Each structure stands twice: as structure tokens, then as C-alpha cells.
Amino acid sequence: MNEIDSPESEVICDCTGTTKEKILSLIKKKADLDKISSTTGATTGCGSCDFEITRLIEQHNRSD
């Protein structure tokens, strides 16, 4: 299962515990990576979630 198909309860950012559900809710409000980061703290620790969050943003933008 890839990140996009994963359950919304899946934790995307292990450093902050930010879930896919939280990230998607921010994306739906037109938040960009910087806004998601400042709101949740995601990408500010080890940074390994950066790619996954960017991919979710891009997928959402393609579906608009």
C-alpha cells in the first residue's frame, strides 16, 4: 500500500505524530507545505515526511 492509499489515521510525521487525516484537512483548506509545517510541526524534525506531504499536496492539486 502506498502513502496515498493508506488509511487516514496513519501517522505521516513520526516526530510530531501528525496524521494523514490532519494533513489532508489542511490541504483541503489550501494550505501549502510551509503552512502545514507551521501548523503541525511536520517536516521540522528529521524531515523524512517532507516527500510524503508534498506528494499528498500534488495529488490533491491534480484532483481539483
C-alpha positions in Angstrom: 0.0 0.0 0.0 1.4 3.4 -0.9 1.1 6.6 1.1 -1.8 8.0 -0.9 -3.9 4.8 -0.4 -3.1 4.5 3.2 -5.7 4.9 6.0 -6.3 8.5 7.1 -5.3 7.6 10.7 -1.8 6.7 9.6 0.9 8.8 11.1 2.8 10.6 8.4 5.2 12.5 10.7 6.7 10.3 13.4 8.4 13.3 15.0 5.2 15.1 15.7 2.6 12.4 15.4 0.8 14.2 12.6 -1.7 12.0 10.8 -2.6 11.8 7.2 -6.1 13.0 8.2 -4.7 16.2 9.7 -2.6 16.9 6.7 -5.5 16.3 4.3 -7.7 18.6 6.2 -5.1 21.4 5.9 -4.6 20.7 2.2 -8.4 21.0 1.7 -8.1 24.5 3.2 -5.5 25.3 0.6 -2.5 25.0 3.0 0.9 24.7 1.4 3.9 22.8 2.8 5.0 25.8 4.8 1.6 26.3 6.4 1.3 22.5 7.2 4.7 22.7 8.7 4.0 25.7 10.9 0.6 24.3 12.0 1.6 20.8 12.8 5.4 20.9 13.2 5.7 18.3 10.5 8.9 18.5 8.4 10.7 20.4 11.3 12.2 17.3 12.9 14.1 14.8 10.8 12.3 15.9 7.6 11.6 12.4 6.3 7.9 13.2 5.9 8.6 16.1 3.5 8.3 13.9 0.4 5.0 12.3 1.6 3.4 15.6 2.4 4.5 17.1 -0.9 3.0 14.1 -2.7 -0.3 14.5 -0.9 -0.4 18.2 -1.9 0.4 17.4 -5.5 -2.3 14.6 -5.6 -4.9 17.0 -4.2 -4.0 19.7 -6.7 -4.3 17.3 -9.6 -7.8 16.3 -8.5 -9.1 19.9 -8.3 
